[in-house]
């Protein structure tokens, strides 16, 4: 354990690296409302906010509800000359379930539904006890690390953009109506963006360390509460 302001360049104790440009900074305790930024590229390094954990949990639960709604309600309906056909998000994925394209169904469901849902569950698992001042769950370190690794692999935004482009082309051939599931899925994207805005990775790791959990070998600074 080292005190605030000291560091070990060999192990990285007392240092924090910018996630964008890798510049090293001395780790320092921040009060609620303060923001630490990279001196090179101005990227936010840490931004503790009072009640931020509860907000992230609420947004994660909202995301799970919207994902469930997106799976249950019609996604879109296409009609022409009085003949129409509606499909759900699951139906869209199952359209590729025949022949050599069958693996695409699994990949599609995993990236547009599975990963966002899993990441929301992992965030709730990580932050639920911390937001209530309780010791974190035993698997909190691998859970939060997996949550961060999944962040760039969620393809919900790409799916919505691709759907919009396809509908523009189809609109000239038939009448296209967007169902509740489409708007629920758009809501998932908005909620995830808001959740990422509230999430400060360094602050969460520090909270886990302050609770006595070993993370990536960084110190637990004396005097933290």
C-alpha positions as CSV (number, residue, x, y, z in Angstrom):
1,X,0.0,0.0,0.0
2,X,1.3,3.4,-0.9
3,X,0.1,6.9,0.1
4,X,-1.5,9.4,-2.1
5,X,1.0,11.2,-4.3
6,X,3.6,8.5,-4.4
7,X,3.9,5.9,-7.1
8,X,5.8,2.8,-8.3
9,X,6.6,3.0,-12.0
10,X,7.5,-0.7,-12.2
11,X,4.0,-1.9,-11.0
12,X,1.9,1.2,-11.9
13,X,0.8,1.7,-8.3
14,X,-0.3,5.3,-7.7
15,X,-0.6,5.9,-11.5
16,X,-3.6,6.2,-13.8
17,X,-3.3,5.9,-17.6
18,X,-5.4,7.8,-20.1
19,X,-7.6,5.3,-22.0
20,X,-7.2,7.3,-25.2
21,X,-3.5,8.4,-25.4
22,X,-1.9,6.3,-22.6
23,X,-0.4,9.3,-20.9
24,X,0.4,8.5,-17.2
25,X,-0.9,10.7,-14.4
26,X,-0.5,10.6,-10.6
27,X,-3.6,9.1,-9.1
28,X,-5.4,11.5,-6.7
29,X,-8.5,11.4,-4.6
30,X,-11.3,13.5,-6.0
31,X,-14.2,15.0,-4.2
32,X,-17.8,14.5,-5.5
33,X,-18.3,16.8,-8.4
34,X,-14.6,17.2,-9.4
35,X,-13.3,15.9,-12.7
36,X,-9.8,14.7,-13.6
37,X,-8.8,15.1,-17.3
38,X,-5.8,14.0,-19.3
39,X,-3.3,16.8,-19.6
40,X,-2.5,15.7,-23.1
41,X,-5.8,15.0,-24.8
42,X,-8.4,16.3,-22.3
43,X,-10.1,12.9,-21.9
44,X,-12.0,12.4,-18.7
45,X,-10.1,10.1,-16.4
46,X,-12.3,10.2,-13.3
47,X,-15.5,12.0,-12.5
48,X,-17.1,11.0,-9.2
49,X,-20.7,12.1,-8.8
50,X,-23.0,11.8,-5.9
51,X,-25.7,9.2,-6.6
52,X,-24.1,8.2,-9.9
53,X,-24.1,4.5,-9.1
54,X,-27.9,4.6,-8.4
55,X,-28.5,6.4,-11.7
56,X,-26.4,3.8,-13.6
57,X,-28.4,1.0,-12.0
58,X,-31.7,2.7,-12.9
59,X,-30.6,3.1,-16.5
60,X,-29.4,-0.5,-16.7
61,X,-32.7,-1.8,-15.4
62,X,-34.5,0.5,-17.9
63,X,-32.3,-1.0,-20.7
64,X,-33.3,-4.5,-19.7
65,X,-37.0,-3.6,-19.7
66,X,-36.7,-2.0,-23.1
67,X,-34.8,-5.0,-24.5
68,X,-37.5,-7.3,-23.3
69,X,-40.2,-5.1,-24.9
70,X,-38.2,-5.1,-28.1
71,X,-38.2,-8.9,-28.2
72,X,-41.9,-9.2,-27.5
73,X,-43.6,-6.6,-29.6
74,X,-43.7,-6.3,-33.4
75,X,-40.6,-4.7,-34.9
76,X,-42.0,-3.6,-38.2
77,X,-44.8,-4.3,-40.6
78,X,-44.6,-4.4,-44.4
79,X,-47.8,-4.3,-46.5
80,X,-48.7,-4.0,-50.2
81,X,-52.0,-4.1,-51.9
82,X,-53.8,-5.1,-48.7
83,X,-51.5,-7.9,-47.9
84,X,-49.2,-7.3,-44.9
85,X,-46.7,-9.1,-42.7
86,X,-45.4,-8.1,-39.3
87,X,-42.4,-9.5,-37.6
88,X,-40.7,-9.2,-34.2
89,X,-37.0,-8.8,-33.5
90,X,-36.6,-12.5,-33.0
91,X,-38.4,-13.1,-36.3
92,X,-35.9,-10.8,-38.0
93,X,-33.0,-12.9,-36.7
94,X,-34.7,-16.2,-37.5
95,X,-35.0,-15.1,-41.1
96,X,-31.4,-16.4,-41.4
97,X,-32.0,-19.6,-39.6
98,X,-32.1,-21.8,-42.7
99,X,-29.1,-23.2,-44.6
100,X,-25.6,-22.1,-44.3
101,X,-26.7,-18.7,-42.9
102,X,-28.0,-20.3,-39.7
103,X,-24.9,-19.3,-37.6
104,X,-25.7,-15.7,-38.5
105,X,-28.9,-16.0,-36.4
106,X,-26.9,-16.8,-33.3
107,X,-24.4,-14.0,-34.0
108,X,-27.1,-11.5,-34.7
109,X,-29.0,-12.2,-31.5
110,X,-25.8,-12.2,-29.5
111,X,-24.6,-8.8,-30.6
112,X,-27.9,-6.9,-30.8
113,X,-29.7,-8.4,-27.8
114,X,-27.4,-10.7,-25.7
115,X,-24.4,-8.3,-25.2
116,X,-26.4,-5.2,-24.3
117,X,-28.5,-7.3,-21.8
118,X,-25.5,-9.0,-20.4
119,X,-23.7,-5.7,-19.9
120,X,-26.7,-4.2,-18.1
121,X,-26.9,-7.2,-15.8
122,X,-23.1,-7.0,-15.0
123,X,-23.4,-3.3,-14.2
124,X,-26.3,-4.0,-11.8
125,X,-24.3,-6.8,-10.2
126,X,-21.3,-4.6,-9.8
127,X,-23.0,-1.4,-8.5
128,X,-26.0,-2.7,-6.5
129,X,-24.1,-3.3,-3.2
130,X,-21.7,-0.3,-3.7
131,X,-24.6,2.1,-4.1
132,X,-25.9,1.0,-0.7
133,X,-22.6,1.1,1.1
134,X,-22.3,-2.7,1.3
135,X,-19.4,-5.0,0.5
136,X,-19.3,-5.9,-3.2
137,X,-20.2,-9.4,-4.4
138,X,-17.3,-11.9,-4.6
139,X,-17.1,-11.9,-8.4
140,X,-17.4,-8.1,-8.9
141,X,-13.9,-7.7,-10.4
142,X,-14.3,-10.1,-13.3
143,X,-17.9,-9.0,-13.7
144,X,-17.0,-5.3,-14.1
145,X,-13.9,-6.1,-16.2
146,X,-16.1,-8.2,-18.6
147,X,-18.7,-5.3,-18.7
148,X,-16.0,-2.9,-19.9
149,X,-14.7,-5.4,-22.5
150,X,-18.2,-5.8,-23.9
151,X,-18.7,-2.1,-24.3
152,X,-17.4,-1.7,-27.9
153,X,-19.0,-4.9,-29.1
154,X,-22.6,-3.9,-28.6
155,X,-24.0,-3.5,-32.1
156,X,-27.4,-2.1,-31.3
157,X,-26.6,1.2,-32.9
158,X,-25.3,-0.5,-36.1
159,X,-28.4,-2.6,-36.3
160,X,-30.8,0.4,-36.1
161,X,-28.8,2.3,-38.7
162,X,-28.8,-0.7,-41.0
163,X,-32.5,-1.2,-40.5
164,X,-33.1,2.5,-41.3
165,X,-31.1,2.2,-44.6
166,X,-32.9,-0.9,-45.6
167,X,-36.3,0.6,-44.9
168,X,-35.5,3.6,-47.1
169,X,-34.9,1.3,-50.0
170,X,-38.0,-0.8,-49.3
171,X,-40.3,2.2,-48.7
172,X,-40.6,2.7,-52.5
173,X,-41.9,-0.8,-53.0
174,X,-44.3,-1.3,-50.1
175,X,-45.8,0.5,-47.1
176,X,-43.5,0.1,-44.1
177,X,-44.8,0.7,-40.5
178,X,-42.4,0.8,-37.5
179,X,-43.7,-1.2,-34.6
180,X,-43.2,-0.6,-30.8
181,X,-40.2,-2.8,-30.7
182,X,-38.3,-0.5,-33.1
183,X,-38.9,2.5,-30.9
184,X,-38.0,0.4,-27.8
185,X,-34.8,-0.6,-29.4
186,X,-34.1,3.1,-30.1
187,X,-34.7,3.7,-26.5
188,X,-32.1,1.1,-25.5
189,X,-29.5,3.1,-27.5
190,X,-30.4,6.4,-25.8
191,X,-30.4,4.8,-22.4
192,X,-27.0,3.1,-23.1
193,X,-25.5,6.5,-24.2
194,X,-26.8,8.1,-21.0
195,X,-25.4,5.2,-18.9
196,X,-22.0,5.6,-20.5
197,X,-22.1,9.3,-19.8
198,X,-22.6,8.7,-16.1
199,X,-20.1,5.8,-15.9
200,X,-16.6,6.7,-14.7
201,X,-14.5,3.5,-15.0
202,X,-11.8,4.8,-12.7
203,X,-14.3,5.8,-10.0
204,X,-15.9,2.4,-10.0
205,X,-12.6,0.6,-9.8
206,X,-11.6,2.9,-6.9
207,X,-14.9,2.1,-5.1
208,X,-14.3,-1.6,-5.5
209,X,-10.7,-1.2,-4.2
210,X,-12.0,0.9,-1.2
211,X,-14.3,-2.0,-0.3
212,X,-11.2,-4.2,0.1
213,X,-11.3,-6.1,-3.2
214,X,-8.1,-6.8,-5.2
215,X,-8.4,-5.5,-8.7
216,X,-5.5,-4.9,-11.1
217,X,-2.8,-4.5,-8.4
218,X,-3.3,-0.8,-7.9
219,X,-3.0,0.5,-4.3
220,X,-5.8,1.2,-1.9
221,X,-4.7,4.7,-0.8
222,X,-4.6,5.3,3.0
223,X,-7.4,7.6,4.3
224,X,-10.0,6.6,1.7
225,X,-13.5,6.2,3.0
